[in-house]
Amino acid sequence: MIRFFYVIQMLSAIITVFLVLLHSPKGDGLASIGAASQLFASQKSTEKGLNKLTYFFVLTFIISSFILGYLLKQ
């Protein structure tokens, strides 16, 4: 059972790294201080899907970490 959660944790970590690298850069520099950075920004449907997928794998990683911590404590 512990081995299963190790595999889930490792796969979710690797997939999360690749998904984060696929995101488009959002470095706004000093424009992020005001509202100018969000003036012409809009998310496309593919980027929304990529965000949801990234959130899912990050949540999977966090949950598997908590479960492994609980199982290894016993």
DAURVEN-V29958 format. One record per residue. RES is the residue in three letters. SS is DSSP state (h for helix, s for strand, l for the rest). Layout:
res-><RES,RES>
ss-><SS,SS>
//
This chain:
res-><MET,ILE,ARG,PHE,PHE,TYR,VAL,ILE,GLN,MET,LEU,SER,ALA,ILE,ILE,THR,VAL,PHE,LEU,VAL,LEU,LEU,HIS,SER,PRO,LYS,GLY,ASP,GLY,LEU,ALA,SER,ILE,GLY,ALA,ALA,SER,GLN,LEU,PHE,ALA,SER,GLN,LYS,SER,THR,GLU,LYS,GLY,LEU,ASN,LYS,LEU,THR,TYR,PHE,PHE,VAL,LEU,THR,PHE,ILE,ILE,SER,SER,PHE,ILE,LEU,GLY,TYR,LEU,LEU,LYS,GLN>
ss-><l,h,h,h,h,h,h,h,h,h,h,h,h,h,h,h,h,h,h,h,h,h,l,l,l,l,l,l,h,h,h,h,l,l,h,h,h,h,l,l,l,l,l,l,h,h,h,h,h,h,h,h,h,h,h,h,h,h,h,h,h,h,h,h,h,h,h,h,h,h,h,h,h,l>
//
